[in-house]
Amino acid sequence: MAWWKAWVEQEGVTVKGSSHFNPDPDAETLYKAMKGIGTNEQAITDVLTRRSNMQRQQIAKSFKAQFGKDLTETLKSELSGKFERLIVALMYPPHRYEAKELHDAMKGLGTKEGVIIEILASRTKTQLQEIMKAYEEDYGSSLEEDIQADTSGYLERILVCLLQGSRDDVSGFVDPGQALQDAQDLYAAGEKIRGTDEMKFITILCTRSATHLLRVFEEYEKIANKSIEDSIKSETHGSLEEAMLTVVKCTRNLHSYFAERLHYAMKGAGTRDGTLIRNIVSRSEIDLNLIKCQFKKMYGQTLSSMIMGDTSGDYKNALLSLVGSDP
């Protein structure tokens, strides 16, 4: 399932929220869990991982009305480590959360290009517009300008192009002649010449609809006798290569792409907790069930079993609660 369809699927949702919802008792449960000495982490997990984001916003309002305190700030002062990071992530409205992840990826020394690439290449035009709006409201600057200030060269160009969201075309119309022309242009811009015309790759990957691109990739393979992925790997490197490959992956199968990101977060020694938290939180109300099925197909183990082997304590319990039962 490609990225432009993924956001309409109800069966993909792992966190559906509570059907008989009343924010007041939930707020009270949270207050009691954090009152006095010690914190009842399990009670916090039970409430917050089993409510939808919209319900969490109502709980926060009720918490402030009943107890005169900000819920997120209270959680931050009571919790610590990865568990805190996960629970606080759940409290952000989705677009504000992604804006925060982008802001964090660019602030301070060094830029986490991988985070920016992941978010920009996998979101729809509407989602990107909401993220840009939230970014400007929360940080007082333009996301596009910050990306330009923080990156350079062709990476900067592909990110700015992706931000325009020009790949959204849900009509599914494909002009076979244009697709063939694009495939020939890509071949002429890469394999056929010494050096690479990166801008041609960027323009086609960032402005054509996903259905159109799938046809382009097919035609390309016939002309070049190799996949577009193999050509990108041999023609580019570093973050630009990662950005181009991510666009291709999200075009071919969005759920496989996120399954791969989750696997990458946990494989080898150590865990990339930022990537793990971001992808589970941001997909839990969109398509995490479909990502779980894809994960099992690709890696021969369930997402939950990998989380169990890779994390521990309250952090592990909260992640497993968000992920839900195995496919």
SVG drawing of the C-alpha trace seen along z (x, -y; Angstrom):
<svg xmlns="http://www.w3.org/2000/svg" viewBox="-20 -34 52 50">
<polyline fill="none" stroke="black" stroke-width="0.4" points="0.0,0.0 1.5,-3.3 1.8,-6.3 -1.0,-8.4 -3.7,-5.8 -2.4,-4.8 -4.1,-7.5 -7.6,-6.5 -7.5,-3.0 -9.4,-2.5 -8.2,1.1 -4.7,-0.1 -5.3,-1.9 -3.9,-0.2 -5.0,-2.9 -8.7,-3.5 -9.4,-5.3 -12.0,-4.6 -15.6,-4.2 -17.2,-5.3 -14.9,-8.2 -15.0,-10.7 -11.9,-12.8 -12.6,-13.7 -12.0,-10.3 -9.0,-9.7 -7.5,-13.1 -8.1,-12.1 -6.5,-8.7 -3.4,-10.4 -3.4,-12.9 -3.5,-10.2 -0.8,-8.2 1.6,-11.2 0.6,-12.5 2.8,-12.2 6.0,-10.0 6.6,-7.7 4.7,-7.4 2.3,-4.7 3.7,-4.3 1.4,-1.4 -1.7,-3.6 -0.3,-6.3 0.4,-3.7 -3.1,-2.3 -4.8,-5.6 -2.6,-7.3 -1.8,-4.4 -5.4,-3.4 -6.9,-6.8 -6.8,-8.5 -4.8,-11.7 -8.0,-13.7 -9.1,-12.1 -5.6,-12.8 -6.1,-16.5 -9.4,-16.5 -7.8,-14.7 -5.2,-17.5 -7.9,-20.1 -9.8,-18.4 -6.5,-17.9 -5.9,-21.6 -9.5,-22.5 -9.5,-20.1 -6.0,-20.4 -4.7,-23.8 -1.6,-22.1 -0.4,-21.4 -0.6,-17.7 2.5,-17.5 4.6,-19.5 3.5,-17.4 4.4,-14.2 7.8,-15.6 8.5,-16.4 7.4,-12.9 8.8,-10.6 12.3,-10.2 14.3,-8.6 12.8,-6.8 9.4,-6.3 9.1,-10.0 10.0,-10.6 7.4,-8.2 4.6,-9.5 5.3,-13.1 5.3,-12.3 1.8,-10.9 0.6,-14.2 1.4,-16.3 -1.3,-16.8 0.1,-14.8 1.2,-17.8 2.8,-19.6 4.6,-16.4 6.1,-16.1 7.0,-19.8 8.8,-19.2 10.7,-16.2 11.8,-18.3 12.8,-21.2 14.8,-18.9 16.5,-17.4 17.8,-20.8 18.6,-22.5 22.0,-22.4 25.1,-21.0 24.7,-18.7 21.5,-17.9 19.7,-14.6 19.0,-14.4 17.4,-11.0 14.5,-12.4 13.8,-15.2 13.9,-12.8 11.6,-10.3 8.9,-12.8 9.0,-14.8 9.1,-11.8 6.3,-9.8 3.6,-12.4 0.8,-13.6 0.4,-17.2 -2.3,-18.0 -0.2,-16.5 2.8,-18.6 0.8,-21.8 -0.4,-21.1 3.1,-20.4 4.4,-23.6 1.6,-25.6 2.3,-24.0 6.0,-24.6 5.6,-28.3 3.1,-28.6 5.4,-26.8 8.8,-28.0 8.1,-31.4 10.0,-30.5 9.3,-28.9 10.1,-25.2 11.2,-25.7 13.7,-28.5 15.1,-26.5 15.7,-23.5 17.4,-25.8 19.6,-27.2 20.4,-23.8 21.1,-21.8 22.9,-22.5 23.4,-21.4 21.1,-18.8 19.9,-17.5 18.5,-21.0 16.8,-21.0 15.2,-17.6 13.9,-18.5 12.5,-21.8 10.9,-20.1 9.3,-17.4 7.9,-20.0 5.8,-21.4 3.8,-18.2 3.5,-18.1 3.4,-14.3 -0.2,-14.2 -2.5,-13.1 -5.2,-10.8 -6.8,-10.6 -4.4,-7.8 -4.2,-9.0 -1.0,-7.9 0.0,-9.1 2.1,-6.2 3.9,-8.5 5.0,-10.8 6.0,-7.9 8.3,-6.6 9.7,-10.0 10.5,-10.4 12.2,-7.0 14.3,-8.0 15.2,-11.3 16.3,-9.5 18.4,-7.1 20.0,-10.0 20.6,-11.9 22.4,-9.0 23.5,-5.7 24.1,-7.1 26.5,-9.8 29.6,-10.2 28.5,-12.0 24.8,-12.6 22.3,-15.2 20.9,-15.2 18.3,-17.9 16.5,-15.8 16.2,-12.9 15.0,-15.3 12.4,-17.0 10.9,-13.7 10.9,-12.0 9.4,-15.0 6.8,-16.3 5.2,-13.2 2.4,-11.3 3.0,-7.9 0.9,-6.0 2.8,-7.7 6.2,-7.0 5.4,-3.3 5.0,-3.2 8.2,-5.3 10.1,-2.7 8.8,0.1 9.8,-1.6 13.2,-2.5 14.0,1.1 13.4,2.1 15.7,-0.7 18.5,-0.4 18.3,3.3 18.5,2.4 16.2,1.1 15.9,-2.6 17.1,-1.8 20.3,-0.3 20.9,-3.3 20.4,-5.7 22.9,-3.7 25.5,-3.8 24.9,-7.4 24.5,-9.2 25.7,-8.8 25.2,-10.0 22.0,-11.8 21.0,-12.6 21.0,-8.9 19.0,-8.2 16.4,-10.9 16.0,-9.6 15.7,-5.9 13.2,-6.9 10.9,-8.6 11.2,-5.4 10.4,-3.1 7.4,-5.2 6.1,-5.2 6.4,-1.4 5.0,-0.5 4.6,-2.8 4.0,-0.1 7.2,1.7 9.1,-1.6 7.8,-2.1 8.5,1.6 12.0,1.1 12.4,-2.1 11.2,-0.2 13.5,2.7 16.4,0.3 15.6,-1.3 16.1,1.9 18.6,4.0 22.2,4.5 23.6,3.2 21.7,0.5 18.3,-1.0 17.6,-4.2 14.8,-5.2 14.0,-8.4 13.1,-6.6 11.2,-3.8 9.1,-6.3 8.4,-8.6 7.2,-5.9 5.1,-4.0 3.5,-7.2 2.9,-8.8 1.5,-5.7 -0.5,-4.3 -3.7,-6.1 -3.0,-5.7 -1.7,-2.4 0.4,-0.6 -1.6,2.6 -0.7,2.8 2.9,2.0 2.9,4.9 1.8,7.4 4.4,6.1 7.1,6.3 6.3,10.0 6.4,10.7 9.8,9.0 11.6,10.1 10.0,13.4 9.2,12.1 6.6,9.9 7.1,6.2 6.1,6.9 8.7,9.7 11.4,7.5 10.3,4.7 10.3,7.2 13.8,8.2 15.1,4.7 13.5,2.6 12.6,3.0 10.5,1.8 7.6,-0.7 9.0,-1.9 8.6,1.6 5.1,2.0 3.9,-1.3 5.3,-0.5 3.6,2.9 0.3,1.4 0.5,-1.0 1.4,1.7 -1.4,4.0 -1.8,7.7 0.2,9.6 -1.0,9.9"/>
</svg>
